[in-house]
Amino acid sequence: MTAQASVSLMSEMTTTDASNDTPMTFSNFDEFYPFYLSQHQNQTCRRLHFAGSTLGLLGLGAAVVTRKKRYLAAGIVAGYGCAWVGHFFFEHNKPATFQYPLYSFMGDWVMYKDMLTGKIPL
């Protein structure tokens, strides 16, 4: 999928049934990922996710090297903190992780890879 197609797909998705706020259901991650992308249309939000994921990886690396759990904790706090700032202040939606924690975690890393490879504009 090209970057243009990804952005186009993101704009076509909705988060819930507007009539009653019912969460969407997904049978698998492949069904979920287009929805996940639809929740990350704002470039600043995507950039904050990228920064947060990078900080999370740095925290994990520091924890492995030093064997100090506090670096892992700091990476997690920094990662989610950046992402949530992106959603609340730029995307103006609730993070998908509140309803779909596992799929959202997976989506974070797939989107990170897609941004690294240029599939999704950073």
N, C-alpha and C positions, 0 to 999 in steps of 0.2 A: 504494500500500500504506500502510495506517495505521501509526502508531507501535506500536500494540498488535499488529497483525499481524506487523510486523517482529520484535518481541521474541518473539512466539510461534514464528515461523519459526526464529529463532536457536536456540531451545531444542530444536528437533527434529533438528538436524543433528549429525553426528559427523565427526571428523577422519580417521579411518582405519578399516580393517577390523580390529576388535579382536582377531580370531583370529591375525593374522600381521603387524600393523603396516604393511600395504601402503598407500602413499599413494593417495588418490583421484585419478582422472583427470577432466579437464574438457575438453570440446570447444571451449568459448568462455567469454568473461567472464560472460555471462548465466548459465551453469551454475555458475560459480565463486562469484559474489557471495553467494548464500544460504549457501554454506559459509563464506565470509569473515565474514559476519555472525554465524554460529554460534560463531566464535572470539572474538567481542567481546560477550559477554553481560554481563560485569561493568561496571557504570557507571563505576567509577574507571578501568578500563582504557580505556573509550571517551573519557573526559575527558582522560586522558593523551595519547591519540592526537590529540584535537582540539588540545590545547595544543602538542604536538609539530609538528603540521602547520602551525599558526599560526606557530610559531617558524621553521619551514622557509621559509614564505613571507616572513617578515620578513628572514631571512638572504638569500634570493634578491633581495628588493627592495634591501637594503643593498648587495649585491654589484653590482647593476645601477647604482645611483646613484653609488657610490664607485669602481666598477671594480676592487674588491679581492676576489680569489677567497677570501680567508680568511673572509669573511662567508657565502659560499655553503657553505663547508666547515662552519662553525659551525652553520648552519641544518640541514644534513644530520645532523650529530652530535646536535644537540638533538632533531631530529624522531625519529630512530630510537631515541635514548636514552630519550626519554619513552615511546615505544611499547613498547620492550622491557621497561622497568620495569613497565609495565602488564601485560604478559603474564606475566612471571616471578613477580611479587609479588602480583598481584591476580587475574588470570585463571587463573593456574597452568597455562599451556600454552605450547607453542613458537610463536613468531611464524610465521604462514603464509608470510612472505617467505623463510624458509629453504628451503621446497620450491617455492614458486610466486612468484618475485620480481617478475615483470612484472605478473601478475594482482593480486598483493598491493598493489603500488604504485598500480595503477588503483583497487583497492578502497579504499585509504586516502582517495583524493580523492572517490570517490562517497559513502563514508560521511561524510566531512567535509561535503559538500554536503547530505546527508540530515540531518545533525545541525543544520546552519545553518537548514534549512527546517522543522525540527520533525518530519520524517518518522521520525527515530530519536531517542529521548529522550537529551538530554545530561545 
